[in-house]
Amino acid sequence: MTPCCEFDNLYYACDECDFCLQTTKWSFYKRKLSAVDCHDCLIINKRELSSFHDDKCSLLALAALEVAIDSVKPAALVKRAVKFNKKISVRDINGKILRLQNFDRIYIVGAGKAAGGMASALALALHGRLAGGAITVPYGVRAKIKGISVTHASHPVPDRSGLEGTKKILNVLKKVQKNDLVFVLISGGGSALMPFPASGVSLADKKRITVLLLRSGASIDEINAVRKHLSAVKGGQLLRHIDGACTVISLIVSDVVGDDPEVIASGPTCADRSTFADALKILKKYHIKGPDAALAHIVSGAKGEIKETPKSWDPMFSHVHNMMIGNNATACANAVSYLKKQGMHGVHLGSEFDGQARDFGRFLARLSSDLDSTRSFAIVAGGETTVKLNRSRNGVGGRNQEAALACLLELKRHDIAVVFMGTDGIDGNSDAAGALVSRKTIALAIDMDLQKYLGSHDSYHAFKQLHSLIFTGHTGTNVSDIAIICKAPGFPAKQ
């Protein structure tokens, strides 16, 4: 087995951690990982998990997770979507096919958690036709692509490295002429990784607004609506930096509920339905009081004193093609297909679950408790929930671990396994991707005060004691979160 990626001595930034949210500084977690095969060993502690949670339900649930993630790896998505043989053909997830030809030069730009893998696969597919490019990826993601400048930056709070990466992207776009083609690679995390504040707004202002919105429990749609109106590239505004006569193809991997291209990475090449007035309402809704320069910019825009983000009737969109090539449903469908092949009755419950993470976990626990104990079944669900933090004294964890902890508290049967995982491999402010709930988890948890851990948002340390954390490191993709319930064939009925 030849390793296809290495994780030696990685350092990666926390995601929405309490320390970040309260001080706007970054905390870094170090985890030394060994080289692994991306497909067979996506879960790097799979051997330990499989040894401890040795029931068939747990093993199948973990295997299904790996199949799901493997199906939305950027290289696989690009390979399925893009064909190049004199003509360029692009197919989206709905079967729409775009065929184009006769370009002088081809450029690649983009930002997001999947940008590295997408750019590498696309550059390979173009057979030497690449004229140049620039992308920005999160810290800890290795990407080295001939002809493309790669910048590493922070997420979810933007930093100066992200700003420098955006400048490199804009410098590439300045070279583009009428008969050229630009591929824009868009995936989750792109909004924070491609910052370029509007005139009069500083990066520090944008960081502070982002921190306050994350802390408030605002949805990703709401956060991005505000971000767009504090930016000079989001909400379709990236197109204002490109020669309007050239062709633009955006390859999009969705990390948002509903797969709205306007929301993914704040829609840099999409017409924006939101307005300055909408952004102002969101700030008022969550009682966001500062910074002054950012608030003043939004207020001025709401008064009509600043140019709005581009709308659908703008002629600049006539040469723009936004193509969705992967989403949460893609991952869920592959998980269901795998579990059906293992003899289980599999159902995809949907990919639009949002709301509070603990409510989602409780829902799945109650649902599974009502199902027939004499039949095998598998339920797969996706989406992106939120965690509303306490004002102080928050622990370590993430929305997937919090959902798993709430599920564990509510679960009334011992004959199933439930896994919750962020497809990007980093859940909240922890170094874990998610957590597993099995009959052994339930047995070990009897003497623990799980409610205390849930109340302090410290799910990581609860599951660490229960030997039930899932570790993957950065997966190089992001299609939100996935949860899987398994009742394996022949497994004893619920107790």
Secondary structure, DSSP 8 states (H G I E B T S, - for coil): ---SB--TTEEEE-SS-HHHHHHS---EEEE----B-TTTTSSTTHHHHHHHS-SHHHHHHHHHHHHHHHHT-HHHHHHHHEEESSSEEEE-TTS-EEEE---S-EEEEEESTTHHHHHHHHHHHTTT-EEEEEEEEETT----BTTEEEEEE-SSS--HHHHHHHHHHHHHHHT--TT-EEEEEE-TTHHHHS--B-TT--HHHHHHHHHHHHHHT--HHHHHHHHHTTBSSTTTGGGGGS-TTSEEEEEEE--STT--TTTGGG-TTS-----HHHHHHHHHHTT----HHHHHHHHHHHTT-S-----TT-GGGGGEEEEEEE-HHHHHHHHHHHHHHTT-EEEEEEEEE-SBHHHHHHHHHHHHHTS-TTS-EEEEEEE--B----SS---S--HHHHHHHHHHHH---SS-EEEEEETTS--TTSS--EEEE-HHHHHHGGGS-HHHHHHTT-HHHHHHHTT-EE-----S----EEEEEEE-TT-----
